[in-house]
Every structure is written in C-alpha cells, then in structure tokens.
Amino acid sequence: MRAGHLADTLFIADLHLDPQRPAVTALFENFVDALTPVDCAALYILGDLFEAWIGDDEDQPEARRVIERLRALSDRGVPLYLLRGNRDFLLGEGFERDSGGQLLNEPALIDLYGEPTLLLHGDSLCTDDLDYQRFRQQVRDPDWQHAFLARPLAERRAIAAGLRETSREQTAVKQAEIMDVNPQAVASLMREHGVRRLIHGHTHRPAIHEFALDGAPATRMVLGDWYEQGSLLRCGPGGCRLESLPLEGGNPGMP
C-alpha cells in the first residue's frame, strides 16, 4: 500500500450461495481468499449471502466451508460486517462467532470516507409489494423465529425449500415495478437519517442513481447479484464504482 493511500471498502450482496451452484461458491471463496488489510479496509455483505439460512446449526458442508473462509478473512485482519437479507434473516450469534463477522441491524449508518452512508438489504424499501411486506413482517417476528428454530433441522430445510418455490411462483407473475424500491420510501428513509448516500441490494438491478433530495444531490447505489457473474461496489476516498467478477464456466443458471 502506498504511503497515504487508504484501502478500499467493498460491498457485496445477493450471492444466494447454494450447493446447486458450486461455481458461484468457488468464485466467492476465491474473492475472499484474495482480500488482505492492505487492499480492503472492510467487507460488507448486505444480505442474502446464502440462498437460505435455516439456523446457525446449519450443517451443510458447503455452508460450513464458506463460514471457514470468512473466519480466515477476519483472522487476517479484514473487518467483516453483514446485514440479514430476505433469505438469511435467521443469521445469529452462532454465525457471528464462527465467521468472525459482525451482524448489523438495519438500517446501518456508517462513515464512509467522511460521507455518512446508510446501508440496508433493500427489501424493506419495496413497499409496493404488499404481499411480500406482510410475509416479511411475519418472518421477522421473534416469536415466529423462535418457533421455527425449535423445529428439527430436516423439517426446517423442507419448509425453506417450500417457501423458495412459492417465492419463485409469485415472482413470476408480479409486475417488475412492484418488486423494485419505492422512490418515496427511499427519500423518506434518507431524510429520517439525515444522509445523502444509500447503498442496498435485493433488487438485483446494479446501478448508481444520482438524484435530487430536497433540492440537494443524493446517491442511491444498488449492488448486483451473483448469478451470471460476481458483483461488487468498490468505494474509496475518490468515490465508488461497480465492478464485476467473471464466472468460470459461464452462466450457472438463473434463480
């Protein structure tokens, strides 16, 4: 690292790691293995690291291997922060302990090279999708989560598979606009927290949106998913840019 040079902060989301897509898991592992404190000031994973997370007692070898890679990253001195997404909202203290990462409650407010920046997964901003918001409220309820986690692991796995299938069926018939963020919800949240920069994932529509908020410049940065390629947002003192990571072997298939 050059004298006076600050390492970049990296943001990723919506990897949806799953044993059925080993190429994506390999891409993520290679990505994480290459990070050091010299070039990465911190790694933020803004939700949906896993296709599904049914509890911190998850014993799938692929999932445990990912956690081991994250532990090695944090042990190398790279700070690791995570938000829960709509697929891995059950990440808990056991995951934190094993991975060495820190789970943040959303929205999370950070200082990003002097700019107050708000982080969240993004699903809470999709307020036009009323059916999903009702479902989100249900599964984020502590009583529901306690009852779900009390079930045997195999039963939880079966329930999660059924919920994913239902989600795919519903998504196929919904208008695309309904599943995107609501601009008024974005503006309201940014006003509430007094920020002009917001970073989120969830919608799988990577872009950097510049707009006016109450007459002043504001920015909403959307992270890409990890289906056809890897995707990250790299931020430094000079600004932020979206980057892609090539996936060996081509398209692993869409969700």
C-alpha positions as CSV (number, residue, x, y, z in Angstrom):
1,M,0.0,0.0,0.0
2,R,1.3,3.4,-1.0
3,A,2.1,5.9,1.8
4,G,-1.0,7.9,2.5
5,H,-3.2,5.5,0.4
6,L,-6.4,4.3,2.1
7,A,-7.6,0.8,1.3
8,D,-10.9,0.4,-0.4
9,T,-14.1,-0.6,1.3
10,L,-16.0,-3.4,-0.6
11,F,-19.8,-4.1,-0.6
12,I,-21.5,-7.2,-2.0
13,A,-25.0,-8.7,-1.7
14,D,-27.3,-11.3,-3.1
15,L,-24.8,-14.1,-3.6
16,H,-27.5,-16.7,-2.8
17,L,-24.8,-19.3,-2.2
18,D,-26.3,-22.8,-2.8
19,P,-24.8,-26.2,-3.2
20,Q,-26.6,-26.4,-6.6
21,R,-24.4,-23.6,-7.9
22,P,-20.9,-24.6,-6.9
23,A,-19.2,-22.3,-9.4
24,V,-20.6,-19.2,-7.6
25,T,-19.4,-20.5,-4.3
26,A,-15.9,-21.1,-5.7
27,L,-15.9,-17.6,-7.1
28,F,-16.8,-16.2,-3.7
29,E,-14.2,-18.2,-1.9
30,N,-11.5,-17.1,-4.4
31,F,-12.6,-13.5,-4.0
32,V,-12.5,-13.7,-0.2
33,D,-9.2,-15.6,-0.1
34,A,-7.5,-12.7,-2.1
35,L,-8.5,-9.9,0.3
36,T,-6.0,-8.5,2.8
37,P,-6.0,-5.4,5.0
38,V,-3.6,-3.8,2.5
39,D,-6.3,-3.6,-0.2
40,C,-9.5,-4.0,1.8
41,A,-10.4,-1.7,4.7
42,A,-13.6,-3.7,5.3
43,L,-16.0,-6.1,3.6
44,Y,-19.7,-5.5,3.9
45,I,-22.2,-8.2,2.9
46,L,-25.6,-6.6,2.6
47,G,-27.8,-9.6,2.9
48,D,-28.6,-12.9,1.1
49,L,-25.2,-14.4,1.4
50,F,-27.0,-17.7,1.3
51,E,-29.9,-18.9,-0.8
52,A,-31.5,-19.9,2.5
53,W,-30.3,-19.9,6.2
54,I,-32.4,-22.2,8.4
55,G,-30.4,-21.5,11.6
56,D,-26.9,-21.3,13.0
57,D,-26.9,-25.1,13.4
58,E,-26.9,-25.5,9.6
59,D,-24.6,-28.4,8.9
60,Q,-24.3,-28.5,5.1
61,P,-20.5,-28.8,4.2
62,E,-20.7,-26.1,1.6
63,A,-22.1,-23.6,4.1
64,R,-19.6,-24.5,6.8
65,R,-16.8,-24.1,4.3
66,V,-18.0,-20.6,3.4
67,I,-18.0,-19.7,7.1
68,E,-14.5,-21.0,7.5
69,R,-13.4,-18.7,4.6
70,L,-15.0,-15.8,6.3
71,R,-13.3,-16.7,9.6
72,A,-9.9,-16.8,7.8
73,L,-10.7,-13.3,6.3
74,S,-11.4,-11.8,9.7
75,D,-8.4,-13.5,11.2
76,R,-6.3,-11.8,8.6
77,G,-7.4,-8.5,10.0
78,V,-10.1,-7.5,7.4
79,P,-13.2,-6.3,9.3
80,L,-16.3,-8.1,8.2
81,Y,-19.8,-6.8,8.5
82,L,-23.1,-8.4,7.5
83,L,-26.8,-7.5,7.2
84,R,-29.5,-10.0,7.2
85,G,-31.4,-10.4,3.9
86,N,-34.8,-11.9,3.0
87,R,-33.2,-15.3,2.5
88,D,-30.8,-15.4,5.5
89,F,-32.7,-13.4,8.1
90,L,-32.0,-16.1,10.7
91,L,-28.3,-15.4,10.9
92,G,-27.5,-15.1,14.5
93,E,-24.9,-15.1,17.3
94,G,-23.6,-18.6,16.3
95,F,-22.9,-17.4,12.8
96,E,-21.2,-14.3,14.2
97,R,-19.0,-16.3,16.5
98,D,-18.0,-18.9,13.8
99,S,-17.4,-16.4,11.0
100,G,-15.7,-13.6,13.0
101,G,-18.1,-11.1,11.3
102,Q,-20.4,-8.6,13.0
103,L,-24.1,-8.6,12.2
104,L,-25.5,-5.1,11.8
105,N,-29.1,-4.1,12.4
106,E,-30.6,-2.3,9.5
107,P,-30.6,0.4,8.5
108,A,-26.9,0.7,9.5
109,L,-25.3,4.2,9.4
110,I,-21.6,4.3,8.7
111,D,-19.0,6.9,8.0
112,L,-17.6,6.0,4.5
113,Y,-14.5,8.2,3.9
114,G,-16.2,11.2,5.6
115,E,-19.6,10.7,4.0
116,P,-22.5,9.5,6.2
117,T,-23.8,6.4,4.4
118,L,-26.9,4.3,5.1
119,L,-26.8,0.5,4.5
120,L,-29.6,-1.9,4.2
121,H,-30.6,-5.0,2.3
122,G,-33.3,-3.2,0.4
123,D,-36.4,-5.4,0.7
124,S,-37.9,-3.0,3.2
125,L,-38.0,-0.3,0.5
126,C,-40.1,-2.4,-1.8
127,T,-43.3,-1.1,-0.2
128,D,-45.5,-1.6,-3.3
129,D,-45.2,-5.3,-2.9
130,L,-47.8,-5.6,-0.2
131,D,-47.9,-9.4,-0.1
132,Y,-44.1,-9.6,0.4
133,Q,-44.2,-6.9,3.1
134,R,-46.8,-9.0,5.1
135,F,-44.6,-12.0,4.7
136,R,-41.5,-10.0,5.8
137,Q,-43.3,-8.8,8.9
138,Q,-44.3,-12.4,9.8
139,V,-40.8,-14.0,9.5
140,R,-39.0,-11.1,11.2
141,D,-41.3,-11.6,14.3
142,P,-39.2,-13.0,17.2
143,D,-42.0,-15.4,18.2
144,W,-42.2,-16.8,14.7
145,Q,-38.4,-17.2,14.5
146,H,-38.3,-18.9,17.9
147,A,-41.0,-21.4,16.9
148,F,-39.3,-22.1,13.5
149,L,-35.8,-22.6,15.1
150,A,-37.3,-25.1,17.6
151,R,-38.2,-27.5,14.7
152,P,-35.8,-30.2,13.6
153,L,-33.2,-29.3,11.1
154,A,-34.6,-31.5,8.4
155,E,-38.1,-30.1,8.8
156,R,-36.8,-26.5,8.6
157,R,-34.9,-27.4,5.4
158,A,-38.1,-28.7,3.9
159,I,-40.1,-25.6,4.9
160,A,-37.4,-23.3,3.5
161,A,-37.5,-25.2,0.2
162,G,-41.3,-24.8,0.0
163,L,-41.0,-21.1,0.8
164,R,-38.5,-20.6,-2.0
165,E,-40.7,-22.4,-4.5
166,T,-43.7,-20.2,-3.5
167,S,-41.5,-17.2,-3.9
168,R,-40.4,-18.2,-7.4
169,E,-44.1,-18.7,-8.4
170,Q,-45.2,-15.4,-7.0
171,T,-42.3,-13.5,-8.5
172,A,-43.0,-14.9,-12.0
173,V,-46.4,-13.3,-12.1
174,K,-45.7,-9.9,-10.4
175,Q,-45.0,-6.8,-12.3
176,A,-41.3,-5.8,-12.2
177,E,-42.1,-2.3,-11.0
178,I,-43.8,-3.7,-7.8
179,M,-40.6,-5.6,-6.9
180,D,-38.4,-2.5,-7.2
181,V,-37.9,0.1,-4.4
182,N,-40.4,2.8,-3.9
183,P,-38.8,6.2,-4.5
184,Q,-40.9,7.8,-1.7
185,A,-39.7,5.1,0.7
186,V,-36.1,5.8,-0.3
187,A,-36.5,9.6,0.2
188,S,-38.3,9.2,3.5
189,L,-35.6,6.9,4.9
190,M,-32.7,9.1,3.8
191,R,-34.4,12.2,5.3
192,E,-35.1,10.3,8.6
193,H,-31.4,9.5,9.0
194,G,-30.0,12.7,7.5
195,V,-28.0,11.1,4.7
196,R,-27.5,11.7,1.0
197,R,-25.9,8.3,0.2
198,L,-27.7,5.0,0.4
199,I,-26.3,1.5,-0.5
200,H,-28.5,-1.6,-0.8
201,G,-29.0,-4.8,-2.7
202,H,-32.1,-7.1,-3.0
203,T,-33.4,-5.9,-6.4
204,H,-30.6,-7.4,-8.5
205,R,-30.5,-4.2,-10.5
206,P,-27.0,-2.9,-10.1
207,A,-26.7,0.9,-10.8
208,I,-25.6,4.2,-9.3
209,H,-28.6,6.6,-9.2
210,E,-27.9,10.3,-8.8
211,F,-31.0,12.3,-7.9
212,A,-32.1,15.4,-6.0
213,L,-33.3,15.1,-2.4
214,D,-34.9,18.2,-1.1
215,G,-33.0,20.3,-3.7
216,A,-29.6,18.8,-2.9
217,P,-27.6,16.0,-4.7
218,A,-28.1,12.5,-3.4
219,T,-27.0,9.0,-4.4
220,R,-28.5,5.5,-4.2
221,M,-26.1,2.7,-5.1
222,V,-27.6,-0.7,-5.9
223,L,-25.5,-3.9,-5.7
224,G,-25.7,-6.6,-8.3
225,D,-26.4,-10.3,-7.7
226,W,-24.0,-13.3,-8.2
227,Y,-25.9,-15.3,-10.8
228,E,-24.2,-14.7,-14.1
229,Q,-21.1,-13.1,-12.6
230,G,-19.8,-11.7,-9.3
231,S,-20.7,-8.1,-8.5
232,L,-19.2,-5.7,-6.0
233,L,-19.2,-2.0,-5.2
234,R,-15.7,-0.6,-4.5
235,C,-15.5,2.6,-2.5
236,G,-12.5,4.8,-1.7
237,P,-11.8,8.4,-0.9
238,G,-12.4,9.3,-4.5
239,G,-15.8,7.8,-4.8
240,C,-17.5,4.5,-5.6
241,R,-17.7,2.2,-8.7
242,L,-19.4,-1.0,-9.6
243,E,-17.3,-3.9,-10.7
244,S,-18.0,-7.4,-12.0
245,L,-16.1,-10.6,-11.4
246,P,-16.0,-13.2,-14.2
247,L,-17.5,-16.6,-13.5
248,E,-15.6,-19.5,-14.8
249,G,-17.6,-21.9,-16.9
250,G,-20.2,-19.3,-18.0
251,N,-23.8,-18.8,-16.8
252,P,-24.6,-21.1,-13.8
253,G,-28.3,-20.6,-14.3
254,M,-30.8,-18.0,-13.1
255,P,-32.8,-18.4,-9.9
